[in-house]
Amino acid sequence: MHTNLRHAVASALAAALLSTSAGALAEPPSGARDRLVAQAHTAVDEGRLADARELWMAAWKLERSQVAACNIGALSFRIGDMPAAVRWLSLCKEIMRAPRTPDERALHESRLVDLARARQLAGELRVVAPAGATVTIDGAPAEIEGDRPIPVEPGRRVVRAALDGRTATAEVDVPRGETREVRLTFPPPPEPQRPEPEAQRAAPAGPAAPPPARPGPSTALVVGGVGLSATLAALGGVMLVGAEKREEAILASARAAGPNGCFRLTWPVCQHAASARDDMRTFRAIGVAGVITGGAVLAATLGYTFYPRGQTEVSVSSEGFAISGVF
């Protein structure tokens, strides 16, 4: 059935073209159009609405009449092609003459109702693109006519514009019964490279200058830091040894006081033990502080020696010395 329809459409169009080119009067284009219209009516009576729309489109190519545009729009609405229904029924509304009879008035109102319903079921896109650009919607060519929106199926649409090798793409969600605007702009062309001066092109490129060497660690600062760390650690060790000696003196005094220990603090041996205990606490505190400080100085010295750094300045005054720099 579809093959016979295509043959019928092709035969009618070919006959019209041959008669027009040869100047024959036996088969005017209106005769071919009338046959297509008759076949379209038969297809509608048989329920073949898609075939009928194809026949009306062929008739439109022969004669762009109000009847053809309105029938294509109405058939598109009946088969559920809402974007096509909006497009053809809008064209039908533009070229439709004012109704003169009750039948024409009823048909006119029917077409307007179909157009309003089709717009509720379809979406529309208003595309703003650079002049001369080729626009496609979901890969299909789209014709932009001024500010007129393009009817599309509701959902997510991909709009692309192409011109002189440049492309611009945008994705937009088009709700049913609403119009969305999408603006396509091309990225600016890259700026042309400026030509190099003659002197720069003629001069041979010499070896690249080596980067400036980073300053090495100060020997005096490293030696001073290590020496200070060793001194503090040694002082801490001596103090800890002294604390142990004082602890032994406390134990000896307690043993000399008898089995009850230093029961009476007024005894000389007990007073000696109390003094030794105070000395032991002082020596131990100084010893621990010396060991910790010596370790911290040693860690800072090693960090200064082995990690990257910038300029380091050492200033000495009556208040001591200060180190400033970037580690």
Contacts in CASP RR format, 6 or more apart in sequence:
PFRMAT RR
TARGET T0000
AUTHOR 0000-0000-0000
METHOD contacts of the structure
MODEL  1
MHTNLRHAVASALAAALLSTSAGALAEPPSGARDRLVAQAHTAVDEGRLA
DARELWMAAWKLERSQVAACNIGALSFRIGDMPAAVRWLSLCKEIMRAPR
TPDERALHESRLVDLARARQLAGELRVVAPAGATVTIDGAPAEIEGDRPI
PVEPGRRVVRAALDGRTATAEVDVPRGETREVRLTFPPPPEPQRPEPEAQ
RAAPAGPAAPPPARPGPSTALVVGGVGLSATLAALGGVMLVGAEKREEAI
LASARAAGPNGCFRLTWPVCQHAASARDDMRTFRAIGVAGVITGGAVLAA
TLGYTFYPRGQTEVSVSSEGFAISGVF
1 48 0 8 1.000
1 51 0 8 1.000
2 51 0 8 1.000
5 39 0 8 1.000
5 43 0 8 1.000
5 51 0 8 1.000
5 54 0 8 1.000
5 55 0 8 1.000
8 35 0 8 1.000
8 36 0 8 1.000
8 39 0 8 1.000
8 55 0 8 1.000
9 36 0 8 1.000
9 54 0 8 1.000
9 55 0 8 1.000
9 58 0 8 1.000
12 32 0 8 1.000
12 33 0 8 1.000
12 35 0 8 1.000
12 36 0 8 1.000
12 58 0 8 1.000
12 62 0 8 1.000
13 32 0 8 1.000
13 58 0 8 1.000
13 61 0 8 1.000
13 62 0 8 1.000
15 27 0 8 1.000
15 32 0 8 1.000
16 27 0 8 1.000
16 29 0 8 1.000
16 31 0 8 1.000
16 32 0 8 1.000
16 33 0 8 1.000
16 62 0 8 1.000
18 24 0 8 1.000
18 27 0 8 1.000
19 25 0 8 1.000
19 26 0 8 1.000
19 27 0 8 1.000
19 28 0 8 1.000
19 29 0 8 1.000
20 29 0 8 1.000
29 62 0 8 1.000
29 63 0 8 1.000
30 63 0 8 1.000
32 62 0 8 1.000
33 59 0 8 1.000
33 62 0 8 1.000
33 63 0 8 1.000
36 55 0 8 1.000
36 56 0 8 1.000
36 58 0 8 1.000
36 59 0 8 1.000
36 62 0 8 1.000
37 55 0 8 1.000
37 56 0 8 1.000
37 59 0 8 1.000
37 67 0 8 1.000
39 55 0 8 1.000
40 52 0 8 1.000
40 55 0 8 1.000
40 56 0 8 1.000
40 59 0 8 1.000
40 71 0 8 1.000
41 52 0 8 1.000
43 49 0 8 1.000
43 51 0 8 1.000
43 52 0 8 1.000
43 55 0 8 1.000
44 52 0 8 1.000
44 75 0 8 1.000
49 75 0 8 1.000
49 78 0 8 1.000
49 79 0 8 1.000
50 75 0 8 1.000
50 79 0 8 1.000
52 71 0 8 1.000
52 75 0 8 1.000
53 71 0 8 1.000
53 72 0 8 1.000
53 73 0 8 1.000
53 75 0 8 1.000
53 76 0 8 1.000
53 79 0 8 1.000
56 68 0 8 1.000
56 71 0 8 1.000
56 72 0 8 1.000
56 75 0 8 1.000
57 68 0 8 1.000
57 72 0 8 1.000
59 65 0 8 1.000
59 68 0 8 1.000
60 68 0 8 1.000
60 69 0 8 1.000
60 72 0 8 1.000
66 92 0 8 1.000
66 95 0 8 1.000
66 96 0 8 1.000
66 97 0 8 1.000
69 88 0 8 1.000
69 91 0 8 1.000
69 92 0 8 1.000
69 95 0 8 1.000
70 88 0 8 1.000
70 89 0 8 1.000
70 92 0 8 1.000
70 96 0 8 1.000
70 107 0 8 1.000
70 111 0 8 1.000
72 84 0 8 1.000
72 88 0 8 1.000
73 84 0 8 1.000
73 85 0 8 1.000
73 87 0 8 1.000
73 88 0 8 1.000
73 89 0 8 1.000
73 92 0 8 1.000
73 114 0 8 1.000
74 85 0 8 1.000
74 89 0 8 1.000
74 110 0 8 1.000
74 111 0 8 1.000
74 114 0 8 1.000
76 82 0 8 1.000
76 84 0 8 1.000
76 85 0 8 1.000
76 88 0 8 1.000
76 89 0 8 1.000
76 118 0 8 1.000
77 85 0 8 1.000
77 89 0 8 1.000
77 114 0 8 1.000
77 117 0 8 1.000
77 118 0 8 1.000
82 118 0 8 1.000
82 121 0 8 1.000
82 122 0 8 1.000
82 123 0 8 1.000
82 151 0 8 1.000
82 153 0 8 1.000
83 122 0 8 1.000
83 123 0 8 1.000
83 151 0 8 1.000
83 152 0 8 1.000
83 153 0 8 1.000
84 151 0 8 1.000
85 114 0 8 1.000
85 115 0 8 1.000
85 118 0 8 1.000
85 122 0 8 1.000
85 151 0 8 1.000
86 115 0 8 1.000
86 118 0 8 1.000
86 119 0 8 1.000
86 122 0 8 1.000
86 124 0 8 1.000
86 151 0 8 1.000
87 151 0 8 1.000
89 111 0 8 1.000
89 114 0 8 1.000
89 115 0 8 1.000
89 118 0 8 1.000
90 115 0 8 1.000
92 111 0 8 1.000
92 115 0 8 1.000
93 111 0 8 1.000
93 112 0 8 1.000
93 115 0 8 1.000
96 108 0 8 1.000
96 111 0 8 1.000
99 105 0 8 1.000
99 107 0 8 1.000
99 108 0 8 1.000
118 151 0 8 1.000
119 151 0 8 1.000
119 177 0 8 1.000
120 176 0 8 1.000
120 177 0 8 1.000
121 154 0 8 1.000
121 176 0 8 1.000
121 177 0 8 1.000
122 151 0 8 1.000
122 152 0 8 1.000
122 153 0 8 1.000
122 154 0 8 1.000
122 176 0 8 1.000
122 177 0 8 1.000
123 151 0 8 1.000
123 152 0 8 1.000
123 153 0 8 1.000
123 154 0 8 1.000
123 174 0 8 1.000
123 175 0 8 1.000
123 176 0 8 1.000
123 177 0 8 1.000
123 178 0 8 1.000
123 179 0 8 1.000
123 180 0 8 1.000
124 149 0 8 1.000
124 150 0 8 1.000
124 151 0 8 1.000
124 152 0 8 1.000
124 174 0 8 1.000
124 177 0 8 1.000
124 178 0 8 1.000
124 179 0 8 1.000
124 180 0 8 1.000
125 137 0 8 1.000
125 149 0 8 1.000
125 150 0 8 1.000
125 152 0 8 1.000
125 157 0 8 1.000
125 159 0 8 1.000
125 172 0 8 1.000
125 174 0 8 1.000
125 179 0 8 1.000
125 180 0 8 1.000
125 181 0 8 1.000
125 182 0 8 1.000
126 147 0 8 1.000
126 149 0 8 1.000
126 150 0 8 1.000
126 179 0 8 1.000
126 180 0 8 1.000
126 181 0 8 1.000
126 182 0 8 1.000
127 135 0 8 1.000
127 137 0 8 1.000
127 142 0 8 1.000
127 144 0 8 1.000
127 150 0 8 1.000
127 159 0 8 1.000
127 161 0 8 1.000
127 181 0 8 1.000
127 182 0 8 1.000
127 184 0 8 1.000
128 181 0 8 1.000
128 182 0 8 1.000
128 183 0 8 1.000
128 184 0 8 1.000
129 135 0 8 1.000
129 144 0 8 1.000
129 161 0 8 1.000
129 168 0 8 1.000
129 183 0 8 1.000
129 184 0 8 1.000
130 161 0 8 1.000
130 163 0 8 1.000
130 184 0 8 1.000
130 185 0 8 1.000
130 186 0 8 1.000
132 163 0 8 1.000
133 161 0 8 1.000
133 162 0 8 1.000
133 163 0 8 1.000
133 168 0 8 1.000
133 184 0 8 1.000
134 141 0 8 1.000
134 161 0 8 1.000
134 162 0 8 1.000
134 163 0 8 1.000
135 141 0 8 1.000
135 142 0 8 1.000
135 144 0 8 1.000
135 159 0 8 1.000
135 160 0 8 1.000
135 161 0 8 1.000
135 184 0 8 1.000
136 142 0 8 1.000
136 159 0 8 1.000
136 160 0 8 1.000
136 162 0 8 1.000
137 150 0 8 1.000
137 152 0 8 1.000
137 157 0 8 1.000
137 158 0 8 1.000
137 159 0 8 1.000
138 157 0 8 1.000
138 158 0 8 1.000
139 158 0 8 1.000
139 160 0 8 1.000
142 150 0 8 1.000
142 159 0 8 1.000
143 150 0 8 1.000
144 150 0 8 1.000
149 179 0 8 1.000
152 174 0 8 1.000
153 174 0 8 1.000
154 174 0 8 1.000
154 175 0 8 1.000
154 176 0 8 1.000
154 177 0 8 1.000
155 173 0 8 1.000
155 174 0 8 1.000
155 175 0 8 1.000
156 171 0 8 1.000
156 172 0 8 1.000
156 173 0 8 1.000
156 174 0 8 1.000
157 171 0 8 1.000
157 172 0 8 1.000
157 173 0 8 1.000
157 174 0 8 1.000
158 169 0 8 1.000
158 170 0 8 1.000
158 171 0 8 1.000
159 169 0 8 1.000
159 170 0 8 1.000
159 171 0 8 1.000
159 172 0 8 1.000
159 182 0 8 1.000
159 184 0 8 1.000
160 167 0 8 1.000
160 168 0 8 1.000
160 169 0 8 1.000
160 170 0 8 1.000
160 184 0 8 1.000
161 167 0 8 1.000
161 168 0 8 1.000
161 169 0 8 1.000
161 184 0 8 1.000
161 186 0 8 1.000
163 186 0 8 1.000
166 186 0 8 1.000
166 187 0 8 1.000
167 186 0 8 1.000
168 184 0 8 1.000
168 185 0 8 1.000
168 186 0 8 1.000
168 187 0 8 1.000
169 184 0 8 1.000
170 182 0 8 1.000
170 183 0 8 1.000
170 184 0 8 1.000
172 180 0 8 1.000
172 182 0 8 1.000
173 180 0 8 1.000
174 180 0 8 1.000
214 308 0 8 1.000
214 309 0 8 1.000
214 310 0 8 1.000
215 309 0 8 1.000
215 310 0 8 1.000
215 311 0 8 1.000
215 312 0 8 1.000
217 304 0 8 1.000
217 305 0 8 1.000
217 309 0 8 1.000
217 312 0 8 1.000
218 312 0 8 1.000
218 314 0 8 1.000
220 314 0 8 1.000
221 301 0 8 1.000
221 304 0 8 1.000
221 312 0 8 1.000
221 314 0 8 1.000
221 323 0 8 1.000
222 301 0 8 1.000
222 304 0 8 1.000
222 305 0 8 1.000
224 301 0 8 1.000
225 297 0 8 1.000
225 298 0 8 1.000
225 300 0 8 1.000
225 301 0 8 1.000
226 298 0 8 1.000
226 301 0 8 1.000
228 294 0 8 1.000
228 297 0 8 1.000
229 294 0 8 1.000
229 295 0 8 1.000
229 297 0 8 1.000
229 298 0 8 1.000
229 301 0 8 1.000
230 294 0 8 1.000
232 290 0 8 1.000
232 291 0 8 1.000
232 293 0 8 1.000
232 294 0 8 1.000
232 295 0 8 1.000
232 297 0 8 1.000
233 290 0 8 1.000
233 291 0 8 1.000
233 294 0 8 1.000
233 295 0 8 1.000
233 298 0 8 1.000
235 286 0 8 1.000
235 287 0 8 1.000
235 290 0 8 1.000
236 286 0 8 1.000
236 287 0 8 1.000
236 288 0 8 1.000
236 289 0 8 1.000
236 290 0 8 1.000
236 291 0 8 1.000
237 287 0 8 1.000
237 290 0 8 1.000
237 291 0 8 1.000
238 287 0 8 1.000
239 283 0 8 1.000
239 284 0 8 1.000
239 286 0 8 1.000
239 287 0 8 1.000
239 290 0 8 1.000
240 283 0 8 1.000
240 284 0 8 1.000
240 287 0 8 1.000
240 288 0 8 1.000
240 291 0 8 1.000
242 280 0 8 1.000
242 283 0 8 1.000
243 279 0 8 1.000
243 280 0 8 1.000
243 281 0 8 1.000
243 283 0 8 1.000
243 284 0 8 1.000
243 287 0 8 1.000
246 276 0 8 1.000
246 277 0 8 1.000
246 279 0 8 1.000
246 280 0 8 1.000
246 283 0 8 1.000
247 276 0 8 1.000
247 280 0 8 1.000
249 272 0 8 1.000
249 273 0 8 1.000
249 276 0 8 1.000
250 273 0 8 1.000
250 276 0 8 1.000
250 277 0 8 1.000
250 280 0 8 1.000
253 262 0 8 1.000
253 269 0 8 1.000
253 270 0 8 1.000
253 272 0 8 1.000
253 273 0 8 1.000
253 276 0 8 1.000
254 261 0 8 1.000
254 262 0 8 1.000
254 273 0 8 1.000
255 261 0 8 1.000
256 269 0 8 1.000
257 263 0 8 1.000
257 267 0 8 1.000
257 269 0 8 1.000
257 270 0 8 1.000
257 273 0 8 1.000
261 270 0 8 1.000
262 269 0 8 1.000
262 270 0 8 1.000
262 273 0 8 1.000
262 274 0 8 1.000
264 270 0 8 1.000
265 271 0 8 1.000
265 274 0 8 1.000
303 327 0 8 1.000
304 312 0 8 1.000
304 327 0 8 1.000
307 327 0 8 1.000
308 327 0 8 1.000
309 325 0 8 1.000
309 326 0 8 1.000
309 327 0 8 1.000
310 325 0 8 1.000
310 326 0 8 1.000
310 327 0 8 1.000
311 325 0 8 1.000
311 326 0 8 1.000
312 323 0 8 1.000
312 324 0 8 1.000
312 325 0 8 1.000
312 326 0 8 1.000
313 323 0 8 1.000
313 324 0 8 1.000
313 325 0 8 1.000
314 321 0 8 1.000
314 322 0 8 1.000
314 323 0 8 1.000
315 321 0 8 1.000
315 322 0 8 1.000
315 324 0 8 1.000
END
